Amino acid sequence: MSLEVVLVAKSAILGRLRAASSTGGKVASVLALWVVAAGSKLVILRLVKLLFGDAVSLGGFFPVTFLAVSLLLSRRAVRWLLLGETAD
């Protein structure tokens, strides 16, 4: 669920980045994209802590980044295999 929310937010920000005509608009979009990317990892860490307590440890920010990238690539591969979709 949280991954889907992040993908929707990322898509909206990328749309704004592509539509931005000023440098300030582009910089603001890039910063927002960075906040969503970094924030999503922190949300994953907090959700795991909330749901599993000390029983599970993901190892921190960089392993969670690897996990998130792996999940995104897996999602894309499954969609490509099942639906023939190439873009989100």
KOLZA-789876 format. One record per atom (N, C-alpha, C): x, y, z; residue in one letter; atom name; residue number from 1. Coordinates in nm, 2 decimals, m for minus. Layout:
! KOLZA-789876
X, Y, Z, aa, at, i
X, Y, Z, a, CA, NUM
...
! end
This chain:
! KOLZA-789876
X, Y, Z, aa, at, i
0.08, m0.12, 0.00, m, N, 1
0.00, 0.00, 0.00, m, CA, 1
0.09, 0.13, 0.00, m, C, 1
0.19, 0.13, 0.09, s, N, 2
0.27, 0.25, 0.10, s, CA, 2
0.35, 0.27, m0.03, s, C, 2
0.39, 0.16, m0.10, l, N, 3
0.46, 0.17, m0.22, l, CA, 3
0.37, 0.23, m0.33, l, C, 3
0.24, 0.19, m0.33, e, N, 4
0.15, 0.25, m0.43, e, CA, 4
0.14, 0.40, m0.41, e, C, 4
0.13, 0.44, m0.28, v, N, 5
0.11, 0.59, m0.25, v, CA, 5
0.24, 0.66, m0.30, v, C, 5
0.35, 0.60, m0.27, v, N, 6
0.48, 0.67, m0.32, v, CA, 6
0.48, 0.68, m0.47, v, C, 6
0.44, 0.57, m0.54, l, N, 7
0.44, 0.58, m0.69, l, CA, 7
0.34, 0.69, m0.74, l, C, 7
0.23, 0.70, m0.68, v, N, 8
0.13, 0.81, m0.72, v, CA, 8
0.20, 0.94, m0.70, v, C, 8
0.26, 0.96, m0.58, a, N, 9
0.32, 1.09, m0.55, a, CA, 9
0.44, 1.12, m0.64, a, C, 9
0.52, 1.02, m0.67, k, N, 10
0.63, 1.03, m0.76, k, CA, 10
0.58, 1.07, m0.90, k, C, 10
0.48, 1.01, m0.95, s, N, 11
0.42, 1.04, m1.08, s, CA, 11
0.37, 1.18, m1.09, s, C, 11
0.30, 1.22, m0.98, a, N, 12
0.25, 1.36, m0.98, a, CA, 12
0.37, 1.46, m0.98, a, C, 12
0.47, 1.44, m0.91, i, N, 13
0.59, 1.53, m0.90, i, CA, 13
0.66, 1.53, m1.04, i, C, 13
0.68, 1.41, m1.10, l, N, 14
0.74, 1.40, m1.23, l, CA, 14
0.66, 1.48, m1.33, l, C, 14
0.53, 1.47, m1.32, g, N, 15
0.45, 1.55, m1.42, g, CA, 15
0.47, 1.70, m1.40, g, C, 15
0.48, 1.74, m1.28, r, N, 16
0.51, 1.88, m1.25, r, CA, 16
0.65, 1.92, m1.30, r, C, 16
0.74, 1.83, m1.28, l, N, 17
0.88, 1.86, m1.32, l, CA, 17
0.88, 1.88, m1.48, l, C, 17
0.82, 1.79, m1.55, r, N, 18
0.81, 1.80, m1.69, r, CA, 18
0.74, 1.93, m1.74, r, C, 18
0.64, 1.97, m1.66, a, N, 19
0.56, 2.08, m1.70, a, CA, 19
0.62, 2.22, m1.66, a, C, 19
0.72, 2.21, m1.57, a, N, 20
0.78, 2.33, m1.52, a, CA, 20
0.86, 2.40, m1.63, a, C, 20
0.84, 2.53, m1.64, s, N, 21
0.91, 2.61, m1.74, s, CA, 21
1.02, 2.70, m1.67, s, C, 21
1.01, 2.72, m1.54, s, N, 22
1.11, 2.80, m1.48, s, CA, 22
1.21, 2.72, m1.40, s, C, 22
1.32, 2.77, m1.38, t, N, 23
1.43, 2.70, m1.30, t, CA, 23
1.38, 2.67, m1.16, t, C, 23
1.31, 2.77, m1.10, g, N, 24
1.26, 2.76, m0.96, g, CA, 24
1.16, 2.64, m0.95, g, C, 24
1.07, 2.63, m1.05, g, N, 25
0.98, 2.52, m1.06, g, CA, 25
1.04, 2.39, m1.07, g, C, 25
1.15, 2.38, m1.15, k, N, 26
1.22, 2.25, m1.17, k, CA, 26
1.29, 2.22, m1.04, k, C, 26
1.36, 2.32, m0.98, v, N, 27
1.43, 2.29, m0.85, v, CA, 27
1.33, 2.24, m0.74, v, C, 27
1.22, 2.31, m0.73, a, N, 28
1.12, 2.27, m0.63, a, CA, 28
1.07, 2.13, m0.66, a, C, 28
1.05, 2.09, m0.78, s, N, 29
1.00, 1.95, m0.82, s, CA, 29
1.11, 1.85, m0.78, s, C, 29
1.23, 1.88, m0.81, v, N, 30
1.34, 1.79, m0.78, v, CA, 30
1.36, 1.77, m0.63, v, C, 30
1.34, 1.88, m0.56, l, N, 31
1.35, 1.87, m0.41, l, CA, 31
1.23, 1.79, m0.36, l, C, 31
1.11, 1.81, m0.41, a, N, 32
1.00, 1.73, m0.37, a, CA, 32
1.02, 1.58, m0.40, a, C, 32
1.07, 1.55, m0.52, l, N, 33
1.10, 1.42, m0.55, l, CA, 33
1.20, 1.35, m0.46, l, C, 33
1.30, 1.43, m0.42, w, N, 34
1.40, 1.38, m0.32, w, CA, 34
1.33, 1.35, m0.19, w, C, 34
1.25, 1.44, m0.14, v, N, 35
1.18, 1.42, m0.01, v, CA, 35
1.09, 1.30, m0.02, v, C, 35
1.02, 1.28, m0.13, v, N, 36
0.93, 1.16, m0.14, v, CA, 36
1.02, 1.03, m0.14, v, C, 36
1.13, 1.03, m0.21, a, N, 37
1.22, 0.92, m0.22, a, CA, 37
1.28, 0.88, m0.08, a, C, 37
1.33, 0.98, m0.02, a, N, 38
1.39, 0.96, 0.12, a, CA, 38
1.28, 0.93, 0.22, a, C, 38
1.18, 1.00, 0.21, g, N, 39
1.07, 0.99, 0.31, g, CA, 39
1.00, 0.85, 0.30, g, C, 39
1.00, 0.79, 0.18, s, N, 40
0.93, 0.66, 0.16, s, CA, 40
1.01, 0.56, 0.24, s, C, 40
1.14, 0.57, 0.24, k, N, 41
1.22, 0.47, 0.31, k, CA, 41
1.20, 0.48, 0.46, k, C, 41
1.19, 0.60, 0.51, l, N, 42
1.17, 0.62, 0.65, l, CA, 42
1.03, 0.57, 0.69, l, C, 42
0.93, 0.59, 0.60, v, N, 43
0.80, 0.53, 0.63, v, CA, 43
0.80, 0.38, 0.64, v, C, 43
0.88, 0.32, 0.55, i, N, 44
0.89, 0.17, 0.55, i, CA, 44
0.95, 0.13, 0.68, i, C, 44
1.06, 0.19, 0.72, l, N, 45
1.12, 0.16, 0.85, l, CA, 45
1.03, 0.17, 0.97, l, C, 45
0.95, 0.28, 0.97, r, N, 46
0.85, 0.31, 1.08, r, CA, 46
0.74, 0.20, 1.08, r, C, 46
0.69, 0.17, 0.96, l, N, 47
0.58, 0.07, 0.95, l, CA, 47
0.63, m0.07, 1.00, l, C, 47
0.75, m0.11, 0.96, v, N, 48
0.80, m0.23, 1.00, v, CA, 48
0.82, m0.23, 1.16, v, C, 48
0.87, m0.12, 1.21, k, N, 49
0.89, m0.11, 1.36, k, CA, 49
0.75, m0.12, 1.43, k, C, 49
0.65, m0.05, 1.37, l, N, 50
0.52, m0.05, 1.43, l, CA, 50
0.45, m0.19, 1.43, l, C, 50
0.46, m0.26, 1.31, l, N, 51
0.40, m0.39, 1.30, l, CA, 51
0.47, m0.50, 1.36, l, C, 51
0.60, m0.50, 1.36, f, N, 52
0.68, m0.62, 1.40, f, CA, 52
0.77, m0.59, 1.53, f, C, 52
0.78, m0.47, 1.57, g, N, 53
0.86, m0.43, 1.69, g, CA, 53
1.00, m0.47, 1.66, g, C, 53
1.06, m0.54, 1.76, d, N, 54
1.20, m0.58, 1.75, d, CA, 54
1.22, m0.71, 1.69, d, C, 54
1.11, m0.78, 1.65, a, N, 55
1.13, m0.91, 1.59, a, CA, 55
1.19, m0.91, 1.45, a, C, 55
1.18, m0.79, 1.38, v, N, 56
1.23, m0.78, 1.25, v, CA, 56
1.32, m0.65, 1.24, v, C, 56
1.43, m0.66, 1.17, s, N, 57
1.52, m0.55, 1.15, s, CA, 57
1.56, m0.54, 1.01, s, C, 57
1.53, m0.43, 0.94, l, N, 58
1.57, m0.42, 0.80, l, CA, 58
1.71, m0.37, 0.78, l, C, 58
1.77, m0.32, 0.88, g, N, 59
1.91, m0.28, 0.87, g, CA, 59
1.94, m0.13, 0.85, g, C, 59
1.84, m0.05, 0.83, g, N, 60
1.86, 0.09, 0.81, g, CA, 60
1.82, 0.14, 0.67, g, C, 60
1.86, 0.26, 0.65, f, N, 61
1.82, 0.34, 0.53, f, CA, 61
1.86, 0.27, 0.40, f, C, 61
1.99, 0.23, 0.38, f, N, 62
2.04, 0.18, 0.26, f, CA, 62
1.98, 0.04, 0.22, f, C, 62
1.98, m0.05, 0.32, p, N, 63
1.91, m0.18, 0.29, p, CA, 63
1.76, m0.16, 0.25, p, C, 63
1.69, m0.06, 0.31, v, N, 64
1.56, m0.04, 0.28, v, CA, 64
1.55, 0.02, 0.14, v, C, 64
1.64, 0.11, 0.10, t, N, 65
1.65, 0.16, m0.03, t, CA, 65
1.66, 0.05, m0.13, t, C, 65
1.75, m0.05, m0.11, f, N, 66
1.76, m0.16, m0.19, f, CA, 66
1.63, m0.24, m0.20, f, C, 66
1.57, m0.26, m0.08, l, N, 67
1.44, m0.33, m0.08, l, CA, 67
1.33, m0.26, m0.16, l, C, 67
1.32, m0.13, m0.15, a, N, 68
1.22, m0.05, m0.23, a, CA, 68
1.25, m0.06, m0.38, a, C, 68
1.38, m0.05, m0.42, v, N, 69
1.41, m0.06, m0.56, v, CA, 69
1.38, m0.20, m0.61, v, C, 69
1.41, m0.30, m0.53, s, N, 70
1.38, m0.44, m0.57, s, CA, 70
1.23, m0.46, m0.58, s, C, 70
1.15, m0.41, m0.49, l, N, 71
1.01, m0.42, m0.50, l, CA, 71
0.95, m0.35, m0.63, l, C, 71
1.01, m0.23, m0.66, l, N, 72
0.96, m0.16, m0.78, l, CA, 72
1.00, m0.24, m0.90, l, C, 72
1.12, m0.29, m0.91, l, N, 73
1.16, m0.37, m1.03, l, CA, 73
1.07, m0.50, m1.04, l, C, 73
1.04, m0.56, m0.93, s, N, 74
0.96, m0.68, m0.93, s, CA, 74
0.82, m0.65, m0.98, s, C, 74
0.77, m0.54, m0.93, r, N, 75
0.63, m0.49, m0.97, r, CA, 75
0.63, m0.47, m1.12, r, C, 75
0.73, m0.40, m1.17, r, N, 76
0.73, m0.37, m1.31, r, CA, 76
0.75, m0.50, m1.39, r, C, 76
0.83, m0.59, m1.35, a, N, 77
0.84, m0.72, m1.42, a, CA, 77
0.71, m0.80, m1.42, a, C, 77
0.64, m0.80, m1.31, v, N, 78
0.52, m0.87, m1.31, v, CA, 78
0.41, m0.81, m1.40, v, C, 78
0.41, m0.67, m1.40, r, N, 79
0.31, m0.60, m1.48, r, CA, 79
0.35, m0.63, m1.63, r, C, 79
0.48, m0.63, m1.66, w, N, 80
0.52, m0.65, m1.80, w, CA, 80
0.48, m0.79, m1.84, w, C, 80
0.51, m0.89, m1.76, l, N, 81
0.48, m1.03, m1.79, l, CA, 81
0.33, m1.05, m1.81, l, C, 81
0.25, m1.00, m1.72, l, N, 82
0.10, m1.02, m1.72, l, CA, 82
0.03, m0.93, m1.81, l, C, 82
0.07, m0.81, m1.82, l, N, 83
m0.02, m0.71, m1.89, l, CA, 83
0.05, m0.65, m2.01, l, C, 83
0.18, m0.67, m2.03, g, N, 84
0.25, m0.61, m2.14, g, CA, 84
0.28, m0.47, m2.12, g, C, 84
0.26, m0.41, m2.00, e, N, 85
0.28, m0.27, m1.97, e, CA, 85
0.43, m0.24, m1.96, e, C, 85
0.47, m0.13, m2.00, t, N, 86
0.61, m0.09, m1.99, t, CA, 86
0.63, 0.03, m1.91, t, C, 86
0.53, 0.11, m1.88, a, N, 87
0.55, 0.23, m1.80, a, CA, 87
0.44, 0.24, m1.69, a, C, 87
0.47, 0.31, m1.58, d, N, 88
0.37, 0.33, m1.48, d, CA, 88
0.29, 0.46, m1.50, d, C, 88
! end
